[in-house]
Amino acid sequence: MSVILFYIKKIVGTMLMPIPLTLMAMLLALFLIKKRPKTAKFFLFCAILLLGLTSWNPVADRLIATVEHDYPIFDITQPVDVVVVLGSGHKVLSNTPAVMTLSRSALFRLEEGLRILRANPDAMLFVSGYGGGNIKSHAEVMREAAIELGVSPTRIKTFPLAKDTEDEANMMEADLRGKRITLVTEASHLKRAFTFFERANINAIPAPALYLGSKQSDWRISANASYNSQRAFYEWLGRAWQWIKG
């Protein structure tokens, strides 16, 4: 049941992103064009406006800024026992180093985790992430990437069954009890992740790993801007669902 709910949540979340919403509005306009031309024109206008604004850097930077600046950069002088790097994503490629298969988010998360780990030579690295239909889980790919970047295998613990952030917090709780922890994920995701860990009675120091927005926007319309808007939408939905669940 939990697996079904996980995939339903992913599908619904995907459909409520800017580009899918734009496509649905366009399809609705096409369906109504003969019977209700005025309504069709309204939906078409909304679709163009939504796509244009969310793909425009000044708007996208302001949207992503609403979820990226909850915590400061991790102070490297703070001692920790465990560096928790939350899962993200990777590509399935043959005969390729694991680090090259990581998504941009996963790579930035891992790099920040290793920066903190290098300052704490006795600390452990926790990595997580579900495998889905892949042969290797994301946690295992992150482990291999960390080893390629010089981390001893004995310092790494994996959590390959965690399907989302709430799972990650609940599965790690027993291992993190009484430890000094830093929680690493991208800046936009950190507040929601931190809340899940607090609810699991885990006290952690937040460590934002990747900022997507810029304080000095250019005036271009671009795919990067569209992605940043999507990340903002995704986090708004995630925080709303987290609040609804209590």
Number of C-alpha atoms within 10 A of each C-alpha: 5 8 10 9 10 12 12 12 13 11 11 10 15 16 14 16 19 23 20 14 17 23 16 17 21 21 16 16 23 15 13 16 16 10 9 11 14 13 14 21 17 13 22 22 15 17 22 14 13 16 18 15 17 24 24 22 25 20 20 27 23 17 20 26 21 14 21 22 15 14 14 11 12 17 11 14 9 12 17 21 18 25 28 28 27 28 28 23 20 21 13 14 10 8 6 9 13 22 20 13 19 21 14 14 19 23 22 19 25 30 18 21 27 19 12 25 24 12 14 18 12 13 19 21 25 24 26 30 26 22 19 13 7 10 8 13 23 29 26 20 26 30 26 17 20 24 17 14 14 9 18 13 14 9 17 19 17 19 21 20 17 23 20 16 21 18 18 25 24 16 16 19 15 12 11 19 12 11 13 17 21 23 24 31 28 23 24 28 25 24 20 19 23 22 17 19 21 12 13 18 15 22 19 20 18 23 26 26 25 21 16 19 23 14 9 9 15 11 10 12 18 14 13 16 25 24 19 26 28 22 21 24 20 19 21 18 15 17 18 13 12 14 10 8 7 7
